[in-house]
């Protein structure tokens, strides 16, 4: 059973996620994020991955071909747009509790839904996940600040890993291990961060 996301979209992004997620899961992938933006006029970005965290260019194309007809029928976007299906990349969004535990020891930026201790934006190393709470450690706490802070998962609006040499090395090491375990060819150093398939959707 696919682990449900705890950090989800709102508004039109949420409606699109509801439309495409069942099809993506039916193909054996899991949805990471949906985001409609003004890039290139209008771009609908769908991030997805296999349960082991991998996502090839071929996988992206497979998902794109499957969801494009559904989006044509449901027609959630009222203007022409560019559909892009991609892997989460190395500095990936964190949307499931397992994302935080899997990447413990690395730094994340997050935004909370409401003010917590006088702020909504945080940055810190992921230390641990316990129940519905995540413990982080500040990189450079002020003298009066506790170096560690705890944020309930339900209060996180958005979170993503911060790109670093350590994160890149760890991501490539994991990707190499998964490819060897599955008998796949080694990836280029940047492939995980660029796997994508795209198409244009026009309005008639």
N, C-alpha and C positions, 0 to 999 in steps of 0.2 A: 504494500500500500504506500502511495506517495505521500510524504510528509507535507502537510498543508503549510502555506506561507503564513507567517504572523505579521509581516509588514506588507501591506497591500495598498493598491492604488485608491484614488477617490475620483469622483466625477466621471467624465467621459472615459478616462483611462480604465476605471474600474468596470465600466460597462463593456469595453472592448475585451478586457481580461476575462470576463464572464463568458463572452462569446467564443474566444479562442482556446481557453484553458482545457475544456474537455477533449477537444480534438488533439491538442498537443500531448496530453496525457495518454490518449488512446494510441498514439504512435510510440509510446514508451519513453517520452521525454517529460520534463517538468518545466513549467513556466517559472521564470525568474522575475521578469518585470515587463510592464507595458508602459510606454511613454510616447505621447503625441507632442511633437514640438514644431517650432517654426523653421527648423533647419531645412535648407533647400526648398523653400516655399512652405512645405508641410511634410513632415516625416513621421511615420508610425513605426517606432522601434519595438520589436518583440525580442526579448532575451529569453533563451531557453537552454537547457542542458540535459544530458543524461544523468541518471541518479548518481553516477560516480564522478560527476563534475566535468566530464569531457563533452566536446561539441565540435565536430568537424565541419568543413565547408559543405560537404555532402549532406550532413545532418541538417544544416541550416536550409539548404535547398529543399530537402524533403518536407520540412515543416512549412516553408513558404508556399510550396505547391499545394499543401493540404489546407492551409487556412485561407489562402487567397479567395477561393470560391465562396467560402462561408462569409467572409467579409463583404464580398460582392452582394450576397443575398441579404444579409442583415443591414448593410449600408449604414454603419454608425457614424461615419465622418461625412459631413455635408459639403465637402469640397475635394478636389483632386489631391492626392498625396502620394508620397514615396514610401513603399512598404519595405522595411529592412528587418530581416531576421538574423540575429547574431548570437554569438556566445557571450557569456557575462564578462569575459576578459580577466586579466590578472587582478586589476584593482576593482573587483567585482562588487555589485550591490550585495548586501547581506539581508536576506528576506525570511530565512528560516532559523529556528534556534540552532539547528545543526550547523548552519553556516558559521555562527559565532564559535561554537565548540571546535569545529574543524579547523578554524583559522586562529585559534588561541595562540598568543605569543606574537601576533602582528597588530599593527596600529589601525584603528578605524576612526572615521569621522561619523558623527551621528547628529540628527536633529530630533528633538522630542516634540510631541504633540502640544504640550503646554509647558509653561515655565516650571523648572525643577531647580530648587535652590538658587533662584534668581537668573537662570539662563536656559536657553533652548538648544544651544549648539555645544557639542562636546567633542573632544579628541583624546584618545587614549589607547593603550595596549589592551587587547582582550585578555583577561586573566582566566575567567571561568564562567560557566553557565550552571546555575543551580535553580531548578524549578522554573519559575517564570522571571528570574532576575539574572542580569549579566553584570559581572564585576569587571571594571576597567582600571588601569593605572595611568595616571597623568604622566606625561613625559617630563614636564618641568613645573611641578606644583609651586604655588606661592608659599611663603613661609607659614601662613595661617591655614593653608589648605591640606586636607587629608590627601595623600597621594593616590589612594584608591577611592573609587566611587561606584555606586550600584544604581543601575537603571532598570526598571521593570520592562520586559519585552513589549508589553502592551502600550507603553508610553513612547516607543520609538516610531517616529514618522518616516525616517529615511536613514539608511546607514550604508556605508561602503568602505572597503579596505583602502588604505593609503599606500600608493605605489612606493616601493623602496627596493634597494638591491636585495635585501634579505627576502622580501616577498617574491620577487622575480625568481630568485634562485630556488626557493621552496616550491613555487608553482611549476617550474620546469622540471624539477626533480620528481614531483608527484606525477606529472604528465608522462615523463619517461617511464616511470614504474608501471603506470596503467597501460601504456602502449606495449611494453614488454610482456605484461601479464596477458594481454589480449592478442599478442602476435601481430601488432601493427607496426608500420614503419615509423622511425623516429620523426618527430615534428621539427620544423624550422624553429629557431629560437623565439620568433614572434608570432607563430601561427595561432596559439591559443587566444591571443589578444586581438586577432583580426578576422577570425572565422565569421563569415557573414554571407547572406544571400539577399538580393534586393530586386524589387520590381516597382513599376509605376501604376497607380490606380487612378483612372480618370473618371470624371463625372459626365453622364450623358444627359 
